[in-house]
Amino acid sequence: MEYTLKQSNDYLITHAGRINMQYRPRYHFAPPVGWMNDPNGVCYFRGAMHVFYQYYPYDTCWGPMHWGHAYTQDNCVFHHCKVALAPDCADESGCFSGGAIVKDDGGELVLMYTKHYETAETTRETQGMACSSDGVHFSKREAPVIGTADLPEGVCKQDFRDPNPVLNGGEYLIFVGSKSEAGEGLILVYSSRDGKNFRYRNKICSPYFGEMGECPDFFTLDGKDVLLVSAVRVKEEENRFKGCNSSLYLLGKFDPETCEFRVEHSDEIDCGHDFYAPQTCSDGEGRRIMVAWMEMWGKEYFLHKFRHGYNGALTYPRALSVRNGLLYQAPAPGVEKYRRRTDFSQETSKCLDFTVHLAEGGCVGISRADCAEDRICFGLRGGRVYVDASRMKNAPQGVRVSKYAYGREVRVRVLMDVSSLEIFADDGKETFSERHYFDSEKVRVTAENARCEECYELDVPQEDFTILG
């Protein structure tokens, strides 16, 4: 089957919203139809945060990758746009992940992506570029801007993807995921003075990059250089890297002259089951905002199995900060305007924003309104926060435990949507992202040894499936 931009957009316009809405998120982004995974090209362009994403419109499982597109002005309500990229060039069987740069004070939006080419005999990945003056319609540069001839010795030529372009003064820096021929994850660094011709500069290594470093994202925040990396098959530690594939951050100092990254601290970004491929941008207020794919590879996908017509979602946008040598995450502004006070004494909707203080041994359970046994819970045990998703009827998962100990009490903020739960412990020092699928319209929240500070239902407008552009 050949894939064209017109074909994908005709399909999108015809089928958007023709899906089962039972578990549809209200204030987390999900595709209007079909499959999605990594967020791509996250950027702030002309007054809105634009999110592109790995997309296969024709089925709810992974297929030849396109770039879907949406934007939001308040972090809660997303507007669907036409497909931005389709694998329609002779050297593409998929448009894999990448990033974006806003140029000329908002006059041009440039996407960098991986031109994935695969046949029965060969697999090749090179880096491509596409440009737009309106942020909707993109024109590809025909030839790769970084090809396999630009790879250093000892680096695998088949796994070379996910370019993250950054403007550093007058110079372009490009961070690309890769691995060595020995099977060790790497991030390769390229640079360019004109945005057209790129040269290899250096590689960044870490024992936590697993067998493949993917989806790099570089930025400077609160006086530290930060590199996000998603790693394939990371070696499990006691309370870290429990999901085989994981996303981590490196804090330190990047030298633009040598393109070396001196690591001062590294850690896993999210402790939950459903978090991968985070990407960031600076919003209109100067905040560093991060979103991630709120799913994980190597699992059975509930929405695909039961043919709901779409699959995948993004985390709620998170504002990042660096404090005490650690990366903190907090819900970005937006949900506050949709709040309506409620409490735990009654059944509630599945769209909640609440904060509790957990005492040692305390626990908060969220269950189906008509069945207390169908539940997900979190609590504080032995000074550590845990999340137990093993008792859910639909798509049960296991138990995850925090990396840090919190003593006898910890404050936790929770964002719950129709089919997701995001937990922010100790002002965002650690987070847990989880998917859930309760059959009931309402849920019941119970608390033991936990004091509720505030609780709100979120009344977010119904989704508009009009395709813009």
N, C-alpha and C positions, 0 to 999 in steps of 0.2 A: 504493500500500500504506500503510495506517495502522499506526503503531507504538505499542504500549502497553508499559508496564512488565511486566504479567503475561505478555504474549506473549514478550517478550525473555527473561524468567526461565524460562518454560517451555521455551523453546528451549535456553537455557544449561544447565539441569539435565539435559535429555535428551542433549545433544551434547557436553558437557564431556569432554575426554579422548579423544574419537573422532577422533583425529588420527594422522598419521604421526610417530613419535617419533625418527626417524633423526637429525635435527639439533636435537632439542629441548634447550635449555639446561638445565643441572642446578641452577645457583645464580644465574641471572639470571631476572628475571620475564619471562614471556611469557603471552599470553592463553590460556585453556583451550580456546578454539575461536574462529575468526573473526579479524578485523582489529583491530589497535591502532595508535595513534600517540602523541600527546603524553601525558605524565603530567599529571594534574590533581589539585588539592586535596590535595597531599602535606602530611601533618600528623602530629603525634604526639598520639594520642588514647587515653586509658585504657591506657597501658602498651605500646602498639605503634605502629609507623609505618604509617599508612594511605596507600595510593596509589590514587587514582582515575585513570582514563585514558580517552582518546578511543577509542571502541569501536564496532564494527559486528559483531554476533555472527553474522550470516547469510551472510557471505562473507569471503574473504581479501583483498579489495580494499576501498578506501575507500567508505563509503556513508553514509546518514543517521546522524549521530553520536549515540551514547548515552554514558553514563559507566559504564565497568566499575569494579570495586572489588576490592582485595585488601589484605592487611595482612601484616606480618612483625614478629617479635620478635627476630630475630637477623641481619637483612639478607641472609640466604641462602635460607631456607625461607619461601615465601609461601603464604598460605591464601586461596583464592578465595571471594569473597562474591557475593551477588546483584547484579545490575545496579542501580545507584543512581538513574540518571536515564534516561528515554526521551523522545524528542521527541513528547510526547502532548498538548501544548497547541495551541490554535488558531493561535498566533503562532509556532510552532516547526516547522521542518522538519529541525532538527538542534540538539542540545545541544552547543555548541562549548566550547572549553577555558575554564578558570578556576581559582580557588583556593579555599582553605578558611580558616576561623577557628574556633578552639576557644574557646568562651565559658563563663563561669560555672564556672571551675575544672574543666572537663571535663564539665559538665552538658549542654552543647549543642554540636553540630557544625553549622556554617553553611557551605554551599557557595555560591559565586558563579560563574555560568557565563554564556556567551553564548547568547541565544535567536536562533538563525540562522533566518531565514525567507526562502524563495526560491521564486519561481514563474517562469514564462516571461516575465512582464512586470516583475518587481521583485525586488530583493534588499535585505533590511534586517537589521541586527544591533543588538540591544539587550542589556542586562545583566539577568539574572534571579538569583533567590535561592531556595535550598531549605534547610530546617532539619531536624535530627534530634536526638532525645534518646538514641538508642542507637547512632548511627553506621552504621546499616544501612538503615533505612527513612526516606525523606526526603519532606517535604511542601513542595511548591513554593508560593511566593508568586505569585499569578496575574498581576499586572501587573508589567512591568519596573521595576526599581529605578533604572535609568539608561536613558533613552530617547534617541532621535535629537534630541528637542527640547533635550536637555542638552548637545549638541555645540556647540563654539565655531565662529565663522565660519571659512570656509576649510578645513574638515576634511571628508573624504569620509564620506558617510552610509552607504555600503554596506560599508565595511571598518572595523569598530569592535568589537574582540573581545578575549577572553582576560583578564578582570578578575583582578587580583591584590590581594586584600584584606589589609590589615595593620593591626593595632591599635597605635597610637602614643600611649601614655598612655591617655587617655579618648576619643581620637578615632580614627575609622576613616579610613584612607587607601586609596584604590583606584587602582591603576595599570592603565591599559587600553591595549592596542595599537591603533594607528590609522595613518592617513597623511593628508597634505594633499591638497587637490584638484589640486595640481601633481604629485602622485606621490612625495612625500618621506616617509619613515617617521617616525612620531612615537610618543611615549608620553604619554597624557593622564592628568592627576592629578585625582581627585575626593576629596572629604572628607565626613564625616558625623559628627554628635555622637551620634545615636541609633541608627545602623545601619539607618535606614529611609528617611531623606530625604538625598539626596546633591546636592552642588553642585560644579560645575566650578571648578578652582583654577588650573591652569597646564598647560603642555606642556613635555616634555623632548625636545630635538632632538640629533641627532648625525649627522655625515657617514657614519657606519657603520651607520645604520639602514636603508639601502637604500631600496627602494620601499614597504616596509611593515614597521612594528615589530610583532612578535608576542610573545606569551608572556612579558610582563614578570614579574620576580620581584625584590622589594626586601627588603633586610635590612641590619642593622648587624653588623659583624664586626671584631673586633680594632681598634676605634677608627675604622673607616672605614664609610661608607655604601656599599652595593653595589647595583647594579641590573644584573640579567641581562636580556638582550633577544635574541630570535631574529629575524633580519632576512631579508627576502626580496630576492633579487637584489642582493646587495652587490657593489660593484665590487672585482674581484680585485686583490690586491697581490702582491708578489714571492713571499712564503711565507705569505700569509694569504688567507683568504676564497676558497679554491680551489674550493669546492663550490657557488658561486652563492648558495645559502641557507646562512646560518651563524649561530652563536650567539656572543655576545660579552658581556663584563662591563665595567661602568663603575665605577671607584672614585672617591670624592670626598666631597662634603659636601652633604647634602640639608637644605634649610631648611624646617621644617614650617610656618613662618609664611607664607612666600611660595610654597612648593612648587616652588622652583627647585632644580636639581641642578647643583652646580659640579663639573665633571669634572676629576680630576687625572690619571687614566690610563685608557685603554680598550684592550682587546685581545680576540682570539679566544679562546674557552674551550678548544676541542679542535681538534687539527690533523688528525684522522682523517677518513675518509669518512662515518662513520655516527654522527652526534651531532647532536641538534636538540631544541629546546624544553625545556631544563633547568628544573627546579623544585626548591625547597629547603624544608626545615623544620628546626626545632630539635628534637633528639631528647631523650630523658629524661636524658641526661648533659650537656646544654648544648652539644653539638656541632652545627654547621650542616651538614646532610646534603643532598646534591644527587643527583638521578637525572635521566636524560634519555632520550628516545627513541633507541634504538640502531639507527637507520635514517636515511634521508634521502629527501626528495621528488625526483621527476624521474628515477627509475631503474627498471629492471626488477627486480621482487621475486622472488627465486629460489623461495621457499616457495610463493608464489601460482602461479607459472608451472607448478610441478610438483605442485600440488594437495595440499599437506601438511595442509590443514585449519585452519591458523592462520598468522598473519603478524605479525611485529614483536616487539620485546623492549625491555627497559630496560637501561641501564648498571648495573653494580654500584654500590650507594650509595657516594658519595664524601664524605669529611669535608673541609671547606674551611677555609682559613686565609689571612690576609693577611700577607705577609712581604716586606719590602724593596719595598713599593709594588706587589706583584703578587699575584694570586690563585693560591694553591697548592691542589692536589687530591691526596688520598691515599685508598686503599681504606678504607672504614669498618670498624671491628671486626666480626668475624663469621666470616670464612673460617678463622680460626686453629684453631677447634675441630674442623674437618673435615680438617685436614692429616695427611698420611702421607708420610714422607720418601721421596724417590726420587732418581734422578740421570739424567744425559743418556746414560749408557752403554747404556741399554736402551730399547725402545719403551715408551711411557707412554700413559695415558689422555689424553683431550682436556681434562680438568679439572685445570689446573695453576696453581700460585702459585710463581713463581721470581724470583730477583733475580740480575742479572749486572752485571759491570763491563765496559763496552765500551771498548776502546782504539781509537785512530785506525785506521781501516781495518777494524775488527772487524765481525763480522756474526753474527747468530743466525738460523738457518733452521728453520722448522717445516713439516714435509712429511707427506704421507700415508705411512703405514708401509711400503707396498709400491711407492711411486713417488716418488723424490726430486725429480722435476721438477714435481710438483704441490705448490707450496709458497708460503708467505708468509714474508717475512724482514724484519728490521730491523737497523740498524747505525749506525756513526758514520763519516761521511765529510766531510772538510774541517771537522771540529769540530762538525758538525751531525748530529742524529739524523734518520734517514729510515726510512720504512716502505714496503716494496715489495709491493703486493698484485697485481701484474700477471701473475704466473705461476700463479695458481690456476686449476685446471681449471673449477671451478664458480664462476660469478659473479665473474670477475676484475675488479679495480679498478686504479687507477694507483699512482703514487708520491707520497708526501707527505713534506715536509721541515720540520724544526723552525724556529721563528722565531728562536731564540736559538742562539748558538755556545757550545760547551762545552769547547773546548780539546782536550787529548790523551786524556781519559778522562771517562766519564760513567757513573753508576750508574743502572740501569734496573730497575724492578719490573714484572712482567708477570702479569696475571690472564687465563688462558685458560679458556674454557668450550667446550662441544661445538661451538658455531658463533659464537664471538666471541673477540676479542682486545682487551685494554685495556692500554696501555703507559704507564707513569708514569716520566718522565725527570727525573733530578736532584731526587728527593724530591717529585715532583709539580709542578715548575715548568711542565712541559708534558705534555700527554697526547695519545694517539692512540687512537681507538675504531674498530674494524674488525669486520665480519662475514666469516665464512668458512664453507665447506661441504665439508669433506673426507669422501670416501666411506668411508674405512676407520674401523674402531673404535678403532684406535691411531694415534698419530703418533710421528714421530722428530724429536728436537731436536738440531741440530748447531750447534757454535760454533767460530768462528775469531777469534783475537785477542780473545777474550771470556772472562773468568773468572767462573765460577758461584759466587756467594756462598752460596745455599741454593736448594733445589728441593723442592717438595711436590706430590704428587697430592692432590686434594680428593675425599673420599668423602662426598658430600652425599646425604641420604635421597631415595628415589624420591618424585616429586611425587604429592600427593594431590589428586584432581580433585573431591572432595566440595565442593559449593557451600553455603556457610554463610549463615545468615540466614533 
